[in-house]
Amino acid sequence: MRAFAGKSGVQDSKTRGERISFPRAYCFLLTDAELLDASKLLTEDLSIRKNPQVPQILIYHTHSQEEFVDSVPGDTETSIVGMGEVLAEALRGYGYQVIHDTGVYDLIDGVPDRSAAYDYARVAVENILQEYPTIEVIIDLHRDGVDGQKFV
């Protein structure tokens, strides 16, 4: 049984989880922990065939304003966006074409507002996927943290 998000979706658990459609894949909210069998997930071949001629990986940031304890205010290179570029460069070093979308989806009139960030980001991601249908991996890169505090 598959119980993970991906192009193939969840095979045997559709009646036990709520299916959510997102750009080109299906995501599932699983309400039953037994559906996520890590030992079976680890046997899945999730690799992509490298094609350096076309973009295959998209990195974006729903919450582009996320920073780290040592971030310099206003310097995106030291924020989660900067980390996205580090990841993009590392993947490019492996021969993948990567699109790093640095769009800002969590600011309204210069004020942080995450209430509709996923909606704004979804529109941008859908447009990018329409322009580059060869993308197989989509990464919404975040940093971990707690409201009002900076970590890592």
N, CA and C of each residue as an Amber inpcrd file, in Angstrom:
protein
   456
   0.8430000  -1.1800000   0.0000000   0.0000000   0.0000000   0.0000000
   0.8840000   1.2370000   0.0000000   0.5400000   2.1910000  -0.8140000
   1.2380000   3.4680000  -0.8200000   0.4310000   4.4570000   0.0040000
   1.1280000   5.2060000   0.8230000   0.4510000   6.2160000   1.6300000
   1.3250000   7.4600000   1.7010000   1.6210000   7.9910000   0.5300000
   2.4340000   9.1880000   0.4870000   1.9680000  10.0500000  -0.6690000
   2.3770000  11.3170000  -0.6370000   1.9980000  12.2370000  -1.7120000
   2.8960000  11.9930000  -2.9040000   2.3490000  12.0910000  -4.0690000
   3.1360000  11.9520000  -5.2910000   2.2410000  11.8490000  -6.4920000
   2.8520000  11.7630000  -7.6710000   2.0730000  11.7040000  -8.8970000
   1.1510000  10.5000000  -8.9120000   1.6130000   9.4000000  -8.3250000
   0.8010000   8.1860000  -8.3640000  -0.2790000   8.1840000  -7.2940000
  -0.1570000   9.0670000  -6.3090000  -1.1860000   9.1620000  -5.2800000
  -1.1660000   7.9780000  -4.3360000  -2.1740000   7.8940000  -3.5380000
  -2.3120000   6.7950000  -2.5910000  -3.1980000   5.7380000  -3.2240000
  -2.6890000   4.5410000  -3.3390000  -3.3940000   3.4920000  -4.0490000
  -4.5400000   2.8690000  -3.2510000  -4.2690000   2.4400000  -2.0330000
  -5.2390000   1.6450000  -1.2950000  -5.9540000   2.3900000  -0.1820000
  -5.6900000   3.6490000  -0.0270000  -6.2540000   4.3230000   1.1440000
  -7.1580000   5.4930000   0.7900000  -7.6360000   5.5540000  -0.4350000
  -8.4530000   6.6930000  -0.8440000  -9.6970000   6.8580000   0.0090000
 -10.2480000   5.7620000   0.4840000 -11.4560000   5.8650000   1.2880000
 -11.1480000   6.2170000   2.7380000  -9.8600000   6.1470000   3.1140000
  -9.5090000   6.3890000   4.5070000  -8.8250000   7.7330000   4.7150000
  -8.5480000   8.4570000   3.6490000  -7.9210000   9.7720000   3.7600000
  -8.6420000  10.7460000   2.8570000  -8.4260000  12.0020000   3.1060000
  -9.0750000  13.0300000   2.2980000  -8.1180000  13.4350000   1.1820000
  -8.5550000  13.3280000  -0.0730000  -7.6920000  13.6540000  -1.2070000
  -7.7650000  15.1480000  -1.4960000  -6.5950000  15.7520000  -1.6850000
  -6.4910000  17.1650000  -1.9960000  -5.7420000  17.2830000  -3.3150000
  -6.2950000  18.0000000  -4.2600000  -5.6420000  18.1950000  -5.5450000
  -4.7230000  19.4000000  -5.4560000  -3.4800000  19.2530000  -5.8750000
  -2.5380000  20.3690000  -5.9260000  -1.7350000  20.2090000  -7.1980000
  -1.3590000  21.2940000  -7.8360000  -0.9450000  21.3730000  -9.2180000
  -0.9180000  20.0940000 -10.0390000   0.0910000  19.2580000  -9.9010000
   0.1640000  18.0920000 -10.7640000   0.1990000  16.7980000  -9.9790000
   0.1300000  16.8840000  -8.7180000   0.2010000  15.6910000  -7.8860000
  -1.0300000  15.6550000  -7.0010000  -1.1500000  14.6160000  -6.2590000
  -2.2040000  14.5530000  -5.2690000  -1.5600000  14.4690000  -3.9040000
  -2.1100000  15.1890000  -2.9670000  -1.6560000  15.1250000  -1.5870000
  -2.8070000  14.5560000  -0.7810000  -2.4850000  13.8370000   0.2470000
  -3.5110000  13.2300000   1.0580000  -3.2980000  13.5920000   2.5170000
  -4.3790000  13.9350000   3.1810000  -4.3500000  14.1060000   4.6230000
  -4.7360000  12.7640000   5.2080000  -3.7930000  12.1060000   5.8170000
  -4.0650000  10.7870000   6.3600000  -4.4910000  10.9160000   7.8110000
  -5.5850000  10.2730000   8.1330000  -6.0990000  10.3500000   9.4960000
  -5.7600000   9.0970000  10.2910000  -5.1640000   8.1260000   9.6460000
  -4.8520000   6.8630000  10.2920000  -3.3580000   6.5890000  10.1310000
  -2.5990000   6.6540000  11.2170000  -1.1480000   6.5240000  11.1610000
  -0.6960000   5.2070000  10.5350000  -1.4880000   4.1600000  10.6310000
  -1.0740000   2.8740000  10.0720000  -0.9650000   2.9270000   8.5470000
  -1.5770000   3.9090000   7.9200000  -1.5130000   4.0170000   6.4690000
  -0.1320000   4.4290000   5.9800000   0.6430000   5.0770000   6.8220000
   1.9730000   5.5080000   6.4370000   2.9690000   4.4630000   6.9030000
   3.2700000   3.5470000   6.0280000   4.1760000   2.4450000   6.3310000
   5.5630000   2.8190000   5.8180000   6.4330000   3.2980000   6.7070000
   7.7580000   3.7700000   6.3210000   8.5820000   2.6870000   5.6490000
   8.4690000   1.4520000   6.1030000   9.2710000   0.3850000   5.4940000
   8.8890000   0.1770000   4.0330000   7.6150000   0.3340000   3.7010000
   7.1870000   0.2100000   2.3080000   7.5610000   1.4590000   1.5110000
   7.4520000   2.6200000   2.1380000   7.8190000   3.8570000   1.4610000
   9.2940000   3.8290000   1.0690000  10.1300000   3.3030000   1.9520000
  11.5650000   3.2570000   1.6850000  11.9240000   2.3300000   0.5280000
  11.0240000   1.4440000   0.1370000  11.2980000   0.5450000  -0.9910000
  10.8690000   1.1540000  -2.3250000  10.1480000   2.2680000  -2.2930000
   9.6970000   2.9210000  -3.5190000  10.8700000   3.5870000  -4.2360000
  10.8950000   3.4880000  -5.5440000  11.8930000   4.1850000  -6.3480000
  11.3460000   5.5760000  -6.6520000  11.8420000   6.5810000  -5.9510000
  11.3740000   7.9490000  -6.1200000  12.3610000   8.7930000  -6.9400000
  13.2890000   8.1170000  -7.6010000  14.2880000   8.8410000  -8.3790000
  13.6790000   9.3960000  -9.6650000  14.3360000  10.4120000 -10.1960000
  13.9290000  10.9480000 -11.4890000  15.0880000  10.7270000 -12.4530000
  14.7560000  10.4940000 -13.7190000  15.8000000  10.3440000 -14.7390000
  16.2990000  11.7350000 -15.1050000  17.5720000  11.9430000 -14.8900000
  18.1620000  13.2530000 -15.1330000  18.1140000  13.5970000 -16.6210000
  17.6200000  14.7820000 -16.9170000  17.6290000  15.3110000 -18.2690000
  18.1110000  16.7540000 -18.1730000  19.4130000  16.9790000 -18.3680000
  19.9610000  18.3290000 -18.1990000  19.4710000  19.3330000 -19.2370000
  18.6820000  18.8870000 -20.1960000  18.1760000  19.7750000 -21.2390000
  16.9340000  20.5560000 -20.8030000  16.2580000  20.0900000 -19.7410000
  14.9930000  20.7110000 -19.3300000  14.9270000  20.8650000 -17.8130000
  14.1770000  21.8630000 -17.3320000  13.9870000  21.9950000 -15.8800000
  13.1990000  20.8050000 -15.3380000  13.6910000  20.2190000 -14.2440000
  13.0110000  19.0910000 -13.6150000  12.6540000  19.3550000 -12.1640000
  13.2420000  20.3930000 -11.5690000  13.0430000  20.6610000 -10.1420000
  12.6580000  22.1290000  -9.9660000  11.6450000  22.3560000  -9.1510000
  11.2080000  23.7070000  -8.7910000  11.3490000  23.8750000  -7.2880000
  12.0020000  24.9480000  -6.8870000  12.0900000  25.3250000  -5.4730000
  11.3930000  26.6740000  -5.3260000  10.5210000  26.7730000  -4.3300000
   9.8560000  28.0420000  -4.0480000   9.6480000  28.1470000  -2.5520000
   9.1390000  29.3000000  -2.1150000   8.9980000  29.5720000  -0.6820000
   7.6510000  30.2400000  -0.4310000   6.6800000  29.4860000   0.0710000
   5.4080000  30.0920000   0.4450000   5.6420000  31.1860000   1.4810000
   6.5570000  30.9430000   2.4020000   6.8830000  31.9030000   3.4610000
   8.3040000  32.4210000   3.2490000   8.4380000  33.3420000   2.3130000
   9.7630000  33.8580000   1.9560000  10.3860000  34.7300000   3.0480000
   9.5900000  35.1430000   4.0090000  10.1000000  36.0230000   5.0640000
  10.7140000  35.2630000   6.2340000  10.7400000  33.9520000   6.1550000
  11.3330000  33.1630000   7.2420000  12.8400000  33.4140000   7.2940000
  13.3170000  33.6640000   8.5080000  14.7250000  33.9530000   8.7230000
  15.2990000  33.0070000   9.7670000  16.6110000  33.1000000   9.9290000
  17.3300000  32.3070000  10.9100000  17.8740000  33.2300000  11.9960000
  18.3740000  32.6500000  13.0590000  18.8620000  33.4470000  14.1840000
  19.9900000  34.3830000  13.7420000  20.7670000  33.9880000  12.7370000
  21.8760000  34.8280000  12.2750000  21.5660000  35.5480000  10.9590000
  20.3030000  35.5950000  10.5600000  19.9280000  36.3150000   9.3410000
  20.1210000  37.8140000   9.5260000  20.4630000  38.4640000   8.4270000
  20.5840000  39.9160000   8.4150000  19.2600000  40.4650000   7.9030000
  18.5370000  41.2590000   8.7040000  17.2400000  41.7840000   8.2610000
  17.3360000  42.4540000   6.8920000  16.4460000  42.0560000   6.0020000
  16.4070000  42.6230000   4.6560000  17.3520000  41.9730000   3.6580000
  18.2100000  41.0630000   4.1080000  19.1640000  40.3870000   3.2190000
  18.6370000  38.9860000   2.8980000  18.0250000  38.8450000   1.7360000
  17.4220000  37.5550000   1.3970000  18.4460000  36.4260000   1.3050000
  19.7150000  36.7600000   1.0650000  20.7400000  35.7200000   0.9960000
  20.9070000  34.9960000   2.3330000  20.4970000  35.6480000   3.4290000
  20.6420000  35.0310000   4.7490000  19.3200000  34.4850000   5.2790000
  18.2910000  34.5030000   4.4300000  16.9690000  34.0070000   4.8170000
  16.7240000  32.6340000   4.1960000  15.5130000  32.1380000   4.3010000
  15.1540000  30.8650000   3.6980000  15.2960000  30.9280000   2.1790000
  15.1140000  32.1070000   1.5960000  15.3040000  32.2670000   0.1510000
  16.7710000  32.0220000  -0.2120000  17.6730000  32.5110000   0.6030000
  19.1030000  32.2550000   0.3930000  19.4270000  30.7750000   0.4930000
  18.7860000  30.0930000   1.4470000  18.9880000  28.6440000   1.5780000
  18.4580000  27.9190000   0.3430000  17.3540000  28.4420000  -0.2090000
  16.8140000  27.8630000  -1.4330000  17.8110000  27.9500000  -2.5710000
  18.5190000  29.0720000  -2.6450000  19.5340000  29.2180000  -3.6980000
  20.7090000  28.2800000  -3.4570000  21.0870000  28.0880000  -2.2030000
  22.1530000  27.1160000  -1.8810000  21.7310000  25.7210000  -2.3390000
  20.4960000  25.3390000  -2.0490000  19.9870000  24.0360000  -2.4810000
  19.9430000  23.9470000  -4.0040000  19.4490000  24.9980000  -4.6570000
  19.3740000  25.0150000  -6.1200000  20.7630000  24.8380000  -6.7320000
  21.7530000  25.5500000  -6.2130000  23.1140000  25.4270000  -6.7310000
  23.6670000  24.0220000  -6.5200000  23.3760000  23.4350000  -5.3650000
  23.8440000  22.0610000  -5.1040000  23.2280000  21.0910000  -6.1150000
  21.9440000  21.2320000  -6.3820000  21.2780000  20.3540000  -7.3480000
  21.7870000  20.5970000  -8.7630000  22.0610000  21.8550000  -9.0870000
  22.6490000  22.1630000 -10.3990000  24.0170000  21.5130000 -10.5300000
  24.7480000  21.4570000  -9.4170000  26.0520000  20.8000000  -9.4120000
  25.9600000  19.3120000  -9.7380000  24.7990000  18.7220000  -9.4760000
  24.5620000  17.3210000  -9.8310000  24.0460000  17.1810000 -11.2640000
  23.9090000  18.2940000 -11.9760000  23.5030000  18.2460000 -13.3690000
  22.0250000  18.4460000 -13.6370000  21.2540000  18.8160000 -12.6200000
  19.8280000  19.0740000 -12.8200000  19.6040000  20.5390000 -13.1730000
  18.6130000  20.7870000 -14.0180000  18.1520000  22.1570000 -14.2230000
  17.1290000  22.4450000 -13.1360000  17.3360000  23.5340000 -12.4190000
  16.4800000  23.8920000 -11.2900000  15.9460000  25.2980000 -11.4990000
  14.6630000  25.4670000 -11.2560000  14.0710000  26.8000000 -11.2230000
  13.8820000  27.1570000  -9.7540000  14.4520000  28.2870000  -9.3590000
  14.2750000  28.7720000  -7.9890000  13.4010000  30.0130000  -8.0500000
  12.1500000  29.8480000  -7.6960000  11.1950000  30.9540000  -7.6830000
  11.3670000  31.7170000  -6.3760000  11.7420000  32.9710000  -6.4800000
  11.9530000  33.7950000  -5.2830000  10.8080000  34.7870000  -5.0720000
   9.6510000  34.4600000  -5.6280000   8.4770000  35.3060000  -5.4420000
   8.1100000  35.4580000  -3.9720000   7.5120000  36.5800000  -3.6450000
   7.1040000  36.8750000  -2.2610000   5.5880000  36.7070000  -2.1790000
   5.1580000  35.7360000  -1.3800000   3.7360000  35.4060000  -1.2820000
   3.1640000  35.6710000   0.1060000   4.0080000  36.0910000   1.0350000
   3.5610000  36.2610000   2.4240000   3.7110000  37.6970000   2.9300000
   3.7240000  38.6610000   2.0310000   3.7360000  40.0760000   2.3980000
   2.5820000  40.7730000   1.6850000   1.8090000  41.5420000   2.4170000
   0.7440000  42.3560000   1.8460000   1.0630000  43.8040000   2.2020000
   1.2850000  44.6150000   1.1830000   1.6470000  46.0210000   1.3940000
   2.8250000  46.1610000   2.3490000   3.8180000  45.2910000   2.2150000
   5.0250000  45.3630000   3.0270000   4.9010000  44.8030000   4.4310000
   3.7330000  44.2510000   4.7700000   3.5030000  43.7120000   6.1110000
   3.3760000  42.1810000   6.0180000   4.1000000  41.4450000   6.8710000
   3.9590000  39.9780000   6.8290000   2.5110000  39.5540000   7.0370000
   2.0250000  38.7230000   6.1400000   0.6560000  38.2230000   6.2130000
   0.6290000  36.8650000   5.5360000   0.4980000  35.8310000   6.3360000
   0.5280000  34.4700000   5.7940000  -0.8670000  33.9090000   5.5310000
  -1.9000000  34.7100000   5.7400000  -3.2650000  34.2020000   5.6530000
  -3.6190000  33.6660000   4.2680000  -3.0410000  34.2230000   3.2220000
  -3.3580000  33.7600000   1.8690000  -2.1080000  33.3440000   1.0970000
  -0.9960000  33.1830000   1.8040000   0.2740000  32.8890000   1.1350000
   0.2080000  31.6240000   0.2840000  -0.4410000  30.5850000   0.7770000
  -0.5160000  29.3420000   0.0010000  -1.3480000  29.5360000  -1.2580000
  -2.3880000  30.3560000  -1.1850000  -3.1910000  30.6430000  -2.3760000
  -2.3590000  31.3900000  -3.4190000  -1.6100000  32.4110000  -2.9830000
  -0.7830000  33.1800000  -3.9130000   0.3100000  32.2940000  -4.5130000
   0.9460000  31.4910000  -3.6720000   2.0130000  30.6160000  -4.1550000
   1.4710000  29.5790000  -5.1320000   0.2860000  29.0590000  -4.8500000
  -0.3080000  28.0360000  -5.7250000  -0.4670000  28.5650000  -7.1440000
  -0.9330000  29.7900000  -7.2730000  -1.1170000  30.3890000  -8.5950000
   0.2340000  30.4700000  -9.3150000   1.2620000  30.9200000  -8.6110000
   2.5960000  31.0300000  -9.2180000   3.1340000  29.6590000  -9.6250000
   2.9750000  28.6720000  -8.7500000   3.4590000  27.3220000  -9.0530000
   2.7150000  26.7530000 -10.2550000   1.4230000  26.9310000 -10.3060000
   0.6500000  26.4400000 -11.4520000   1.1320000  27.0830000 -12.7530000
   1.4330000  28.3730000 -12.7180000   1.9380000  29.0560000 -13.9140000
   3.3030000  28.5160000 -14.3300000   4.1710000  28.2860000 -13.3580000
   5.4970000  27.7410000 -13.6560000   5.3660000  26.3360000 -14.2420000
   4.4920000  25.5200000 -13.6760000   4.3080000  24.1580000 -14.1890000
   3.7120000  24.1700000 -15.5890000   2.8840000  25.1380000 -15.8650000
   2.3090000  25.2540000 -17.2120000   3.4060000  25.6140000 -18.2130000
   4.3130000  26.5000000 -17.8010000   5.4050000  26.9080000 -18.6790000
   6.4730000  25.8300000 -18.8130000   6.6970000  25.0570000 -17.7420000
   7.7250000  24.0210000 -17.7290000   7.1130000  22.6850000 -17.3070000
   6.4230000  22.0130000 -18.2060000   5.7610000  20.7470000 -17.8520000
   6.7380000  19.6030000 -17.5450000   8.0150000  19.8270000 -17.7320000
   9.0210000  18.7900000 -17.4500000   9.3730000  18.7160000 -15.9710000
   8.9030000  19.6630000 -15.1660000   9.2150000  19.6520000 -13.7270000
   8.5640000  18.4390000 -13.0800000   9.3760000  17.6780000 -12.3450000
   8.9070000  16.4680000 -11.6740000   8.9310000  16.5800000 -10.1530000
   9.7570000  17.4840000  -9.6420000   9.9110000  17.6330000  -8.1920000
   9.6290000  19.0880000  -7.8310000   8.7410000  19.2810000  -6.8500000
   8.3930000  20.6200000  -6.3740000   8.7310000  20.6830000  -4.8850000
   9.5580000  21.6500000  -4.5250000   9.9820000  21.7990000  -3.1270000
   9.5460000  23.1620000  -2.6160000   8.6930000  23.1770000  -1.5950000
   8.3420000  24.4000000  -0.8960000   9.2180000  24.4220000   0.3440000
  10.3240000  25.1620000   0.2860000  11.3410000  25.1160000   1.3330000
  11.0070000  26.0850000   2.4640000  10.9760000  25.5640000   3.6790000
  10.7040000  26.3430000   4.8940000  11.8260000  26.1180000   5.8940000
  11.8900000  26.9610000   6.8760000  12.7340000  26.6850000   8.0340000
  11.8010000  26.3490000   9.1840000  12.2810000  25.5580000  10.1060000
  11.4620000  25.1460000  11.2310000  11.5680000  26.2060000  12.3180000
  10.4770000  26.4270000  13.0200000  10.5180000  27.4200000  14.0790000
   9.1950000  27.5580000  14.7750000   9.1630000  28.4540000  15.7320000
   7.9760000  28.7260000  16.5240000   7.6720000  30.2120000  16.3910000
   6.3890000  30.5760000  16.3450000   6.0170000  31.9840000  16.2170000
   6.7690000  32.8620000  17.2080000   7.2790000  33.9640000  16.6940000
   7.9400000  34.9530000  17.5560000   9.3680000  34.6210000  17.9080000
   9.9060000  33.5240000  17.3870000  11.2610000  33.1370000  17.7090000
  11.9940000  32.7410000  16.4340000  13.2980000  32.8390000  16.4660000
  14.1360000  32.4090000  15.3400000  14.9590000  31.2210000  15.8100000
  15.1450000  30.2680000  14.9220000  15.9140000  29.0820000  15.2680000
  16.9350000  28.7880000  14.1720000  17.8890000  27.9700000  14.5110000
  18.9160000  27.4260000  13.6270000  19.7680000  28.4780000  13.0840000
